[in-house]
Amino acid sequence: MRIQVRLFATYREIVGSRGLTWSARDGLTLQELVDGVVAKYPRLAGHRDTMLLAVNHDFAPSDRILQEGDEVALLPPVSGGAP
């Protein structure tokens, strides 16, 4: 199956692209996808613990099973705003 991976901010700079098309086996979890992306782009490893994950525009847990055509977003933590 194919998954679209969208990268934002620092992650985009590390990978050198706004997105990737990821080929994967059926039953892949979001965590396994992240593991694969980090293995291919090891500079992302230092961001793994704070990475926000979304599938099809909704935040998702790492154990979510991905489906053909899903769009996964890897987002850095968000900060700012008024106290």
HELIX and SHEET records of a PDB file:
HELIX    1   1 THR A   10  VAL A   15  1                                   6    
HELIX    2   2 LEU A   30  LYS A   40  1                                  11    
HELIX    3   3 PRO A   42  THR A   50  5                                   9    
SHEET    1   A 5 GLY A  19  SER A  23  0                                        
SHEET    2   A 5 ARG A   2  LEU A   7 -1                                        
SHEET    3   A 5 GLU A  71  LEU A  75  1                                        
SHEET    4   A 5 LEU A  52  VAL A  55 -1                                        
SHEET    5   A 5 ASP A  58  PHE A  59 -1                                        
END                                                                             
